[in-house]
Amino acid sequence: MRIGSLNKLITLQRPVRSRNGSTGAISTTWEDVIDVWADVRYTSGLEMARANTILAPARASMRIRKRAVDPAWRVKQGEVIFSILAVLPDERGNEYTDLTVEQGAANE
């Protein structure tokens, strides 16, 4: 893996669920796990119609050094939030992990 291509700083975040003491409702907040350097490549920008609004989620591939990542986590790059669609290990060299991600409100 060419280290120079890991030029974007991203934050892996995990969900933290807690119960409200007065109402009993469960809420989710996001906790930073770690900041890592990534090679970010946008693969598409699909347009979808939802509730009479056009949404254009961006899909990307984010390659990071080998690390265990839970698909329930999310990625934050600057102020942009990405849902993790797939975690793909490097089967040959065992050097990196690829994250297939989609920008959107699914995990906000």
trRosetta pair geometry for C-beta under 8 A, 3 or more apart (Angstrom, degrees):
i j d omega theta_ij theta_ji phi_ij phi_ji
1 5 7.6 -114 175 49 80 115
1 6 7.9 44 152 -37 117 113
1 63 7.6 -165 -141 150 124 127
1 65 7.5 172 87 -102 160 69
1 93 7.4 167 -34 109 89 148
1 95 4.8 -173 -16 134 118 136
1 96 5.3 120 -85 -46 147 122
2 5 4.7 74 89 -5 102 108
3 6 5.9 -51 -167 25 50 111
4 7 7.0 11 166 -58 52 107
5 39 4.3 14 139 -99 99 126
5 63 7.6 11 116 74 116 125
6 37 3.9 82 152 128 107 108
6 38 5.9 -18 -146 -93 80 4
6 39 5.4 -71 -88 -44 51 79
6 63 7.4 -107 -92 97 86 87
6 64 7.2 89 -129 -125 118 49
6 65 7.3 4 -99 -38 158 86
7 37 6.9 32 -62 -170 13 108
7 39 7.1 54 19 -100 74 62
8 37 7.0 130 65 -160 40 62
8 38 5.1 -46 73 69 93 83
8 39 7.3 125 22 -108 100 18
8 40 4.6 -23 38 -1 156 118
8 62 7.9 -97 78 -134 125 100
8 77 6.4 4 161 -143 119 121
9 35 5.9 5 -174 -177 101 108
9 36 7.6 162 -149 85 58 28
9 37 6.0 -40 -94 -99 59 63
9 38 7.7 128 -116 18 13 83
9 77 7.7 144 90 -137 52 74
10 35 7.2 165 85 -152 35 62
10 36 6.1 -23 65 66 84 76
10 37 7.7 121 19 -128 78 16
10 38 4.8 5 6 6 124 132
10 40 7.3 128 -53 -67 126 120
10 62 6.3 15 -17 -162 167 145
10 64 7.5 -100 54 -80 123 122
10 75 5.3 -9 178 -169 127 105
10 76 6.8 151 -168 75 72 45
10 77 4.8 -38 -110 -87 88 85
11 32 5.4 -52 -176 -132 122 101
11 33 7.7 142 175 43 73 69
11 34 7.4 -177 -148 94 61 33
11 35 5.2 -33 -97 -97 76 71
11 36 7.9 140 -102 19 28 67
11 75 7.1 142 73 -161 50 54
11 76 4.4 -18 61 61 104 99
11 77 7.6 -180 20 -75 73 39
12 32 7.6 99 77 -162 50 58
12 33 4.5 -47 99 56 96 117
12 34 5.5 10 44 53 107 75
12 35 8.0 -169 15 -86 71 23
12 36 6.6 26 -16 9 106 114
12 69 6.4 -119 -136 -125 142 104
12 73 5.5 15 -176 160 91 144
12 74 7.8 154 -156 81 51 37
12 75 6.2 -30 -101 -102 56 68
13 30 4.3 32 162 175 132 111
13 31 6.3 153 -159 72 81 35
13 32 5.6 -48 -100 -98 82 42
13 33 6.2 -178 -105 -4 23 88
13 73 6.0 155 79 -168 44 90
13 74 5.2 -22 64 64 100 83
13 75 7.4 167 18 -95 85 18
13 76 5.8 49 -17 -11 125 110
14 30 7.1 154 73 -153 28 68
14 31 5.6 -27 62 62 80 91
14 33 5.3 79 -15 -59 101 114
14 70 6.6 52 -113 53 106 130
14 72 7.2 51 -144 101 78 93
14 73 4.9 -51 -91 -105 65 93
15 28 5.0 -25 -161 -161 109 115
15 29 7.6 135 -157 73 59 33
15 30 6.2 -44 -100 -100 50 67
15 31 7.8 100 -161 17 6 84
15 72 6.3 -80 15 149 114 104
15 73 7.5 -154 -11 -107 74 45
15 74 7.9 75 -51 -4 84 102
15 107 7.6 -117 -71 -156 110 104
16 28 6.9 139 69 -156 44 60
16 29 5.1 -27 64 68 100 83
16 30 7.0 161 14 -105 87 16
16 31 4.9 65 -29 -19 125 116
17 26 5.6 5 -174 -177 106 108
17 27 7.3 163 -149 82 60 35
17 28 5.3 -29 -95 -96 71 76
18 26 7.2 162 82 -150 29 63
18 27 6.0 -22 63 61 79 82
18 29 7.2 -1 11 10 112 105
19 24 6.1 -17 -175 -154 107 44
19 25 7.2 157 -153 80 61 30
19 26 5.5 -36 -95 -94 67 68
19 27 8.0 144 -106 16 20 72
20 23 4.6 10 97 48 129 90
20 24 6.3 -46 70 11 81 12
20 25 4.7 14 24 53 123 79
20 26 7.6 -138 0 -73 80 21
20 27 6.3 67 -46 -9 98 111
21 24 8.0 10 -170 -67 12 47
30 74 6.7 -50 -131 46 137 119
30 76 8.0 123 135 -43 146 128
30 107 7.6 81 -82 155 131 101
32 35 7.4 -4 -174 -49 122 77
33 73 6.8 -35 -11 -133 143 139
34 67 7.9 -127 70 -165 145 153
36 64 4.9 42 132 -147 138 128
36 65 6.9 -137 -164 32 121 89
36 67 6.9 -110 -96 -3 158 160
37 64 7.2 142 81 -130 46 80
37 65 7.7 49 62 -11 85 100
38 62 4.5 -5 -178 -171 142 96
38 63 6.2 144 -161 67 77 44
38 64 4.9 -43 -98 -77 88 83
38 99 7.9 -45 -136 33 138 117
39 62 7.2 154 72 -156 49 46
39 63 4.3 -9 52 54 102 104
40 60 5.7 0 -169 175 87 136
40 61 7.6 160 -151 82 42 48
40 62 5.2 -7 -102 -105 74 82
40 77 6.9 63 -92 -113 157 158
41 60 6.2 155 81 -161 41 81
41 61 4.9 -10 61 56 97 93
41 62 7.9 -176 24 -76 64 40
41 63 7.9 27 4 -5 104 99
42 45 7.3 10 171 -50 122 89
42 58 5.7 -43 -141 -179 114 114
42 59 7.1 115 -161 82 65 49
42 60 4.8 -47 -101 -97 52 92
43 59 4.9 -51 61 103 100 100
43 60 6.1 162 3 -110 83 29
43 61 5.9 72 -41 -17 119 93
44 58 7.4 175 93 -153 45 52
44 59 4.8 15 53 43 84 112
45 56 5.3 21 172 173 100 101
45 57 7.3 -176 -150 90 58 35
45 58 5.0 -22 -101 -102 83 72
45 59 7.5 -159 -76 17 36 72
46 56 7.1 178 84 -150 37 56
46 57 6.1 -9 57 60 88 83
46 59 7.0 40 -4 -15 101 111
47 54 5.8 -12 -167 -171 104 103
47 55 7.2 152 -155 80 53 45
47 56 5.0 -22 -98 -99 71 82
48 54 7.4 150 77 -156 36 55
48 55 5.0 -21 64 63 88 96
48 56 7.7 168 20 -84 67 35
48 57 7.1 4 13 7 116 100
49 52 7.2 6 -176 -108 99 19
49 53 7.2 149 -155 72 59 35
49 54 5.9 -34 -98 -98 68 61
49 55 7.6 160 -101 17 17 79
50 53 6.0 -34 73 63 67 85
50 55 5.5 -1 24 -3 112 125
55 104 7.4 56 172 -121 132 102
57 102 5.2 28 159 178 128 100
57 103 5.2 -179 -158 71 73 73
57 104 4.6 -13 -114 -64 122 110
58 102 7.2 167 84 -153 42 55
58 103 4.4 31 47 16 85 125
59 85 7.8 -13 -136 1 103 147
59 100 7.2 -3 -172 -176 102 85
59 101 7.1 162 -154 88 56 48
59 102 5.1 -23 -99 -100 74 79
59 103 7.7 -128 -67 9 32 76
60 82 6.9 -66 43 -124 113 149
60 100 7.8 171 88 -153 42 46
60 101 5.3 -17 63 64 86 95
60 102 7.8 164 19 -86 68 34
60 103 7.6 58 -2 -32 107 92
61 98 5.8 -17 -170 -168 101 107
61 99 7.2 149 -161 76 49 50
61 100 5.9 -23 -103 -100 72 63
61 101 7.7 156 -98 20 22 79
62 75 6.4 144 25 -140 166 169
62 82 7.8 130 -20 88 138 161
62 98 7.2 143 74 -160 44 55
62 99 4.4 -18 62 60 98 104
62 101 5.9 18 0 2 115 126
63 96 5.3 10 -174 172 97 139
63 97 7.5 161 -151 81 54 41
63 98 5.2 -25 -97 -101 75 74
63 99 7.7 -170 -76 20 28 72
64 67 6.0 -40 114 23 120 119
64 69 7.9 98 54 -49 136 137
64 96 6.5 152 80 -159 35 85
64 97 5.5 -19 64 61 88 89
64 99 6.9 27 2 -8 108 110
65 95 7.2 -72 -144 163 65 66
65 96 6.0 -81 -125 -110 27 67
65 97 7.5 20 106 16 25 85
66 89 7.5 48 -131 -145 92 87
66 90 6.6 -87 -86 27 101 116
66 94 6.4 22 -90 167 153 59
66 95 5.8 -144 -34 162 110 19
66 96 5.7 -103 -57 -89 67 13
66 97 5.6 109 -126 -30 43 89
67 97 5.5 -99 46 11 67 139
69 73 6.1 -102 -175 42 84 137
69 84 7.1 -159 146 -137 120 159
69 87 4.9 -173 80 -123 104 133
69 97 6.0 148 4 142 119 152
69 99 6.4 -54 106 -87 165 113
70 73 4.9 106 71 -20 85 100
70 87 7.8 -120 178 -39 5 155
71 84 5.2 -150 -150 109 57 118
71 85 7.9 -35 -154 136 106 10
71 86 7.1 -14 -116 -121 119 24
71 87 5.4 -125 -73 -11 85 110
72 84 7.7 -21 26 56 8 119
73 84 5.8 41 76 -1 72 141
74 81 6.0 8 158 -170 133 93
74 82 6.3 163 -173 80 83 52
74 83 5.8 -47 -118 -107 97 42
74 84 6.2 -150 -107 -14 40 89
74 107 4.3 179 -76 114 143 156
75 81 7.5 145 81 -160 51 47
75 82 4.3 -15 64 61 99 108
75 84 6.4 104 -17 -66 97 90
75 99 6.5 119 -49 131 142 154
75 101 5.4 -49 32 -115 133 153
76 79 7.8 -24 -170 -139 98 15
76 80 7.1 152 -157 80 55 47
76 81 5.6 -22 -102 -102 76 65
76 82 7.5 -171 -78 20 29 77
77 80 5.1 -20 66 65 84 101
77 82 6.9 31 2 -9 103 116
80 103 6.0 -40 -179 -125 110 117
81 103 7.1 114 81 -145 51 68
81 104 7.7 -87 96 64 90 33
81 105 7.9 74 79 -103 125 36
81 107 6.3 -146 160 79 123 95
81 108 5.5 136 71 -85 161 90
82 101 3.7 36 160 168 130 127
82 102 6.3 145 -159 66 82 25
82 103 5.3 -51 -99 -84 76 55
82 104 7.7 63 -131 22 44 66
83 101 6.5 156 76 -157 42 74
83 102 5.3 -19 57 61 95 85
83 103 7.9 157 13 -108 76 9
83 104 5.9 -34 -1 57 114 100
83 106 4.5 7 -68 65 146 127
83 107 5.0 147 -94 -8 87 117
84 87 6.5 19 172 -57 127 87
84 99 5.7 -68 -130 -163 100 108
84 100 7.5 97 -166 72 60 54
84 101 5.6 -41 -102 -100 48 83
85 100 4.6 -63 68 105 105 98
85 101 6.3 175 6 -103 88 23
85 102 5.6 66 -42 -10 120 104
86 99 7.4 163 84 -157 55 43
86 100 4.1 23 47 38 97 116
87 97 6.4 -13 -170 -178 88 113
87 98 7.7 150 -163 82 40 53
87 99 6.1 -13 -107 -106 64 71
88 97 7.0 145 75 -169 49 61
88 98 4.2 -21 67 66 105 102
88 99 7.6 -171 24 -76 79 24
88 100 6.8 60 -11 -19 115 98
89 94 7.8 4 169 -117 105 58
89 97 5.8 -33 -107 -113 55 77
89 98 7.9 -151 -67 24 9 76
90 93 5.2 -44 152 60 128 80
90 94 5.7 -172 91 -80 102 17
90 95 5.4 -44 81 44 166 63
90 96 4.7 88 -41 55 133 68
90 97 6.9 -102 -13 -74 86 37
90 98 7.5 110 -61 -15 75 90
91 94 7.9 -11 -179 -64 11 66
93 96 7.5 30 82 12 112 82
102 106 7.7 51 87 11 108 132
104 107 8.0 86 88 17 77 75
105 108 4.8 -58 -149 17 63 124
